[in-house]
């Protein structure tokens, strides 16, 4: 397909991504569907070589002030500027595992018009800790599936689970629900998917579309991340009302990780696991009741302190 009329727009939000962006861009050029793709990088005023790397790779480059970055609004802007029928969102540190990743990711939408969203399997990087590895195993299994609104009784809030680290959207369907919206501290992808499911669309998990993407969070970072999760649930209570709580999934994860550590003979990691679990729970509770906290403390507890200063 002529690049003037790309079928796929790959959208990558960046901020000082020069360390991983060259590898990501090289992997994208290796994709089987490369001739049908455009690369759109929306950069939050990087101070490293990110803009130059984007231009050298022939990507379209949009720049936004770092103070105006918003997980929903920034991605919505890029989505509206994109020309592809399918919008693939990657983060700057998500590296396709093979040359068929993007093609496999959008395949369910090509086959089934009811599928408006697809997300891929995230594999741990080589340097991932056991905690990071288990999170990927728990959230991204080896079996593909399709979920719809009818599945909310089985999955609860996990019905809307998706990750914009590696996800694709049918642009017309995303436009129908107002893209990702604005003023999102966290999980702009889940909000968009929730609205799509309520419209009657389905979401596909594509285990064959794989990227390497993981984070080795410290214990303090675990608290801060779950503070943001709790605040997100407080701010987007309509998701809880429509799909249910996340409590069951949280308990399942704790049981599965404890069992995994014991099974592998890594009992020495149990104290750290217990402390991490306690910090996650504390962070979530603090986030859910953030309205009673002073502004300075919200900034200290959040992974996204700048968001609270807007």
Number of C-alpha atoms within 10 A of each C-alpha: 11 9 13 11 13 19 18 28 24 23 25 26 22 22 19 17 20 20 13 15 22 16 15 18 19 13 17 23 15 13 18 15 18 20 14 18 26 24 23 24 23 24 23 22 19 17 11 13 13 23 24 12 16 22 12 9 13 13 18 15 16 16 15 15 10 13 12 14 22 22 21 21 18 22 24 20 17 22 25 14 13 21 19 22 15 26 27 29 24 23 21 24 21 24 26 27 17 15 18 18 25 26 16 19 27 27 16 20 21 13 9 10 12 16 25 26 31 29 27 28 28 27 23 20 17 10 11 16 14 16 18 18 19 18 18 18 16 13 14 19 14 11 10 15 11 14 19 19 20 13 13 17 11 10 19 20 22 19 22 25 19 25 20 23 24 27 26 30 28 21 22 13 20 22 15 11 17 12 25 25 19 17 15 20 21 22 20 24 23 20 22 23 26 24 19 23 22 14 13 13 19 24 28 24 24 25 19 16 26 25 23 17 23 20 16 16 16 10 17 14 18 21 26 28 22 24 27 26 23 24 24 19 19 17 17 14 14 13 19 14 10 14 21 18 17 14 11 13 16 13 10 11 16 14 11 15 19 16 13 15 18 14 10 8 10 12 15 10 14 14 10 13 18 13 12 20 17 15 21 23 18 18 25 24 16 23 28 20 13 20 13 10 11 9 13 11 11 24 16 12 21 23 20 17 18 15 19 13 11 8
